[in-house]
């Protein structure tokens, strides 16, 4: 159950509105690595684990992503753009952006990567949007994504070897599938006789004509 509080997680106040900046901010509202993708991913992944602590973590972070979604929407609205389920380029959001495998270890690895991609996107937006208040909000949200990634990493470390995969699975040695060196390869397979060098333009046995005779039509 969700409870709606009539306030944002952190106040949003745009000081220098600009629809151009509002449009690029929509990338975090409904883009591939947006808050819409994050909240739908985590709140769906939670149903696929019986580990109470992991389920709570996914619910808590998924709920916080809803609050981030609100902040992004409010920031874009104050910049003067219409908020729709579309990214900065106008492409509609799709559930295919979400990543739910059903294997909690696989999902947590994916979640860490997703949070770091979202952090990088926020940092990119902070370098593009010149409004100082918007930049402050974007940096705050980017920092929260990094915190989420750290939480998922700790959760992954805590459950390694407890379900689905033995702990030894994480200790597989590196498999060297390319033994030897490139020098050994070249020594073994070097051609006996080097091919003749390529030349350009082609060398003809006769001088290439600079003029051609007029076309003659036979009657």
Buried (B, 14 or more C-beta within 10 A) or exposed (E): EEEEEEEBBEEBEBEEBBEEBBBBBBBBBBBBBBBBBBBBBBBBBBEBBEBEEBBEBBBBBBBBBBBBBBBBBBBBBBBBBEBEEBBBEEEEBEEEBBBBEEBBBBBBBBBBBBBBBBBBBBBBBBEEBEBEBBBBBBBBBBEBBBBBBEBBBEBBEEBBEEBEBEEEEEEEEEEEEEEEEEEEEEEEEEEEEEEEEEEEEEEEEEEEEEEEEEEEEEE
